[in-house]
Amino acid sequence: MTATPDAEAAEFAGLRPHLIAVAYRLTGSLSDSEDAVQEAWLRLSGLGANGLGEIRDRKAWLTTVVGRICLDRLRSATARRERYVGQWLPEPIVTPLTGGPGEDPLEAVVRADGVRMAAMVVLDKLTPQQRVALVLHDAFAVPFEEIAGILGCSVEAARQHGSRARRVVAEAEPPPRASMAEQREVLERLLAAVGSGDIQAVAEVLHPEVVLIGDGDGKAKTTRQVMVGPDRILRFLAGLLEMYPPGAFAAARPVLVNGDLGIHLPPASGEGRYRDLDTHVQVVSIRAGKVVAIYDMANPDKLTHLPG
């Protein structure tokens, strides 16, 4: 018996969170992920009854299709990033700190440890082929035989792409996701120190190897270079406190950023010698109870999905 169009759409809707998770891990872009999943639906719905009847595993078929689409997007993204101003960070998935289960379909995506910002940043060190091989095989159990078909290479070459990707990830060693309680304690200490202008208190929260990475693409104010070390970051933060209106940072509200505790800093108007503050979304990575990485996302093109 052939499924009705409504049944087909309902089945696809059930698979959509999985497909968004695949696409986001591959591209680091929520916008590209949604486009890829929509394109996969159009390809599926265009097969007709005979074509649909030949698909034995709908989930596996759609995962492979999304993988092919995202590979093309990754290749084109390489050229786009050559024109990017400053550092590039993945588009953050920002969800409310509170809410009932199932209210946001992205909640299922951000539960995975591999979607935390620190892990997504490491994935950007991989070639498109390595990223597809690693994510599809290790995160979603796609056989290398199918990955080889996506990449247009031999099965052995696909395995090599996955192996090389694992070495890159292992060498980068992104810290695992800290517990929510630890995240809350460390972030509250950091915000209190910054809000009070107590630079020494800020220093006590920073890891000796801390880095600050900003993403503004020249459209919003943030650091364009990766800042390394507490001293340099402290000088930068001290300058921000002098640059923006008193109390501007007090408007920050907690949100979940890729499943971790972060902050949404709304825009603020400056007067006199103070500058206007752009919208920012920030999240930190924690190692040994201290902040080892600060990700500051200010590019307005990547902040179009903010809740509320």
C-alpha positions in Angstrom: 0.0 0.0 0.0 1.4 3.4 -1.0 1.7 5.9 1.8 -0.3 9.1 1.4 1.4 12.5 1.0 0.4 13.4 4.5 2.0 10.2 5.8 5.1 10.9 3.9 5.3 14.4 5.3 4.7 13.2 8.8 7.5 10.6 8.5 9.9 13.2 7.2 9.0 15.6 10.0 9.9 12.9 12.5 13.3 12.5 10.8 13.9 16.3 10.5 15.8 16.7 13.9 18.1 13.9 13.0 18.8 15.4 9.5 19.3 18.9 11.0 21.8 17.4 13.4 23.7 15.7 10.5 23.7 18.9 8.4 24.8 21.2 11.3 27.7 18.9 12.3 28.8 18.9 8.7 28.4 22.7 7.9 28.5 24.6 11.2 25.7 26.7 9.7 22.1 26.4 10.9 20.9 28.3 7.8 22.8 25.9 5.5 21.5 23.0 7.5 17.8 24.0 7.1 18.4 24.5 3.3 20.0 21.1 2.9 17.2 19.4 4.7 14.6 21.2 2.7 16.4 20.2 -0.5 16.5 16.6 0.7 12.8 16.7 1.2 12.3 18.0 -2.3 14.4 15.2 -3.8 12.4 12.6 -1.8 9.0 14.0 -2.7 10.1 14.2 -6.4 10.8 10.5 -6.7 7.2 9.3 -7.2 5.7 6.1 -6.0 8.1 3.8 -7.9 11.2 5.6 -6.6 9.9 5.7 -3.0 9.2 2.0 -3.2 12.9 1.2 -4.0 14.1 2.9 -0.8 14.5 0.3 1.9 15.7 2.6 4.7 14.3 6.1 4.5 16.5 7.5 7.3 19.7 6.1 5.8 18.7 7.4 2.3 18.0 10.9 3.5 21.2 11.0 5.7 23.2 10.1 2.6 21.4 12.8 0.5 22.0 15.4 3.2 25.7 14.4 3.3 26.1 14.9 -0.5 24.4 18.3 -0.3 26.5 19.4 2.6 29.7 18.3 1.0 28.9 20.7 -1.9 28.2 23.5 0.6 31.5 22.8 2.5 33.4 23.1 -0.8 31.8 26.4 -1.7 32.3 27.7 1.9 36.0 27.4 1.5 36.0 30.1 -1.1 33.6 32.3 0.9 35.8 32.1 4.0 38.8 33.5 2.0 36.8 36.8 1.8 35.7 36.7 5.5 36.9 39.5 7.7 38.5 38.2 10.9 37.9 34.8 12.4 35.1 32.4 11.5 33.0 30.6 14.1 30.1 28.2 13.6 26.7 29.7 13.6 25.5 29.3 17.2 22.4 27.3 18.1 20.8 29.5 20.8 17.9 28.0 22.8 16.1 29.2 25.9 17.6 28.3 29.2 14.2 27.1 30.3 11.3 25.5 28.5 9.2 22.4 28.3 10.5 19.3 26.5 9.9 19.2 22.8 9.1 22.9 22.6 12.2 23.6 20.4 13.2 21.0 17.7 16.8 22.1 18.1 16.9 20.8 21.6 17.6 17.3 20.2 20.5 18.6 18.2 22.3 20.4 21.0 22.2 17.5 23.4 25.1 15.8 21.6 28.5 16.4 23.1 30.0 16.8 19.7 27.9 19.9 19.0 29.4 22.0 21.8 31.2 25.0 20.4 34.7 23.8 21.2 34.1 20.6 19.2 32.5 22.4 16.3 35.5 24.8 16.1 37.8 21.7 15.8 35.7 20.3 12.9 36.6 23.5 10.9 40.2 22.4 10.9 39.3 19.4 8.7 39.0 19.3 4.9 35.5 18.8 3.5 36.2 15.1 2.8 37.6 14.5 6.3 34.7 16.2 7.9 32.1 14.2 6.0 33.9 10.9 6.7 34.4 11.6 10.4 30.9 13.0 11.2 28.9 10.5 9.1 30.8 7.4 10.3 31.7 8.2 13.9 28.7 10.3 14.9 25.9 8.7 12.8 27.2 5.2 12.0 27.1 5.6 8.2 29.2 2.8 6.6 32.3 3.8 4.8 30.9 2.1 1.7 28.2 4.7 1.6 30.6 7.5 2.5 32.8 6.5 -0.4 29.9 7.0 -2.7 29.2 10.5 -1.3 32.9 11.5 -1.6 33.4 9.8 -5.0 36.4 7.8 -3.9 37.3 4.3 -2.9 36.2 2.8 0.4 39.9 2.7 1.5 40.3 6.4 0.7 37.1 7.2 2.7 38.6 5.3 5.7 41.8 7.3 5.4 39.9 10.5 5.4 38.2 9.4 8.6 41.5 8.3 10.2 43.2 11.6 9.4 40.2 13.5 10.8 40.4 11.6 14.1 44.1 12.4 14.4 43.4 16.2 13.9 40.6 16.0 16.5 42.7 14.1 19.0 45.6 16.6 18.6 43.3 19.5 19.2 41.9 17.8 22.3 38.8 20.0 22.8 37.7 19.9 26.5 34.7 17.7 27.2 31.4 19.4 28.1 31.5 20.5 31.8 28.5 19.9 34.0 25.8 22.5 34.0 26.6 23.2 37.7 30.2 23.9 36.9 29.4 26.0 33.9 27.0 28.1 36.0 29.5 28.6 38.8 32.4 29.6 36.5 30.3 31.9 34.2 28.7 33.7 37.2 32.2 34.4 38.6 33.3 35.7 35.2 30.3 37.9 34.7 30.4 39.3 38.2 34.1 40.1 37.8 33.6 41.8 34.4 30.5 43.6 35.5 32.2 45.1 38.6 35.3 46.0 36.5 37.5 43.8 38.8 40.2 42.8 36.4 42.1 40.8 39.1 38.9 38.8 39.7 38.6 38.1 36.0 42.2 36.9 36.0 41.4 34.3 38.6 38.7 32.7 36.4 40.9 32.5 33.3 43.0 29.4 32.4 46.7 30.0 31.7 46.1 28.9 28.1 42.9 30.8 27.6 42.0 32.1 24.1 39.4 34.6 22.9 38.0 34.2 19.5 35.6 36.8 18.0 33.5 36.6 14.9 32.1 39.8 13.4 32.9 39.6 9.7 33.5 43.4 9.8 29.8 43.9 10.5 30.0 44.1 14.3 32.7 45.0 16.7 34.8 42.2 18.2 38.4 41.1 18.1 39.6 40.1 14.6 42.6 38.2 15.8 42.7 35.2 18.1 43.8 36.5 21.5 46.0 34.1 23.5 46.8 34.3 27.2 45.2 36.0 30.3 47.3 39.2 30.1 46.3 40.1 26.6 42.7 39.2 27.2 42.6 41.2 30.4 43.8 44.3 28.6 41.2 43.8 25.9 38.4 43.4 28.5 39.6 46.4 30.4 39.4 48.4 27.2 35.8 47.3 26.6 34.8 48.4 30.0 36.0 51.9 29.2 34.6 51.9 25.7 30.9 51.0 26.3 28.3 52.6 28.5 28.3 51.7 32.2 25.9 48.9 32.9 25.7 47.8 29.3 26.9 44.4 30.2 24.4 44.1 33.0 21.7 43.5 30.5 23.2 40.1 29.5 20.8 37.2 29.9 21.6 33.5 30.2 20.8 31.2 27.2 22.0 27.9 26.0 24.5 28.1 23.2 25.0 24.7 21.5 23.7 23.1 24.6 26.2 24.9 27.0 25.5 27.8 29.3 26.2 31.1 27.5 24.9 34.7 27.4 23.0 36.9 25.0 24.1 40.5 25.2 21.6 42.8 23.6 22.6 46.0 21.8 23.0 49.2 23.8 23.2 52.8 22.6 26.3 54.8 23.6 26.2 58.5 24.4 29.0 61.0 24.6 32.4 59.2 24.6 30.8 55.8 24.7 30.2 53.6 21.7 27.2 51.7 20.6 27.3 48.0 21.7 26.3 45.4 19.1 24.4 42.2 19.8 26.7 39.5 21.0 26.3 35.8 21.9 29.1 34.4 24.0 29.9 30.9 25.3 32.9 29.7 27.2 34.8 26.4 27.3 36.0 25.2 30.7 39.0 23.1 31.6 40.1 22.4 35.2 37.4 24.8 36.6 38.7 27.8 34.6 37.7 29.4 31.3 40.0 28.1 28.6 38.2 29.6 25.6 35.8 32.4 25.0 33.8 32.5 21.8 32.3 35.9 21.0 29.8 35.8 18.1 28.7 39.2 16.9 28.2 38.7 13.1 24.5 39.7 12.7 24.1 37.2 9.9 24.7 34.4 12.3 22.4 35.8 15.1 19.1 35.6 13.2 17.7 32.7 15.2 17.9 34.1 18.7 14.9 33.1 20.9 12.6 35.8 22.1 
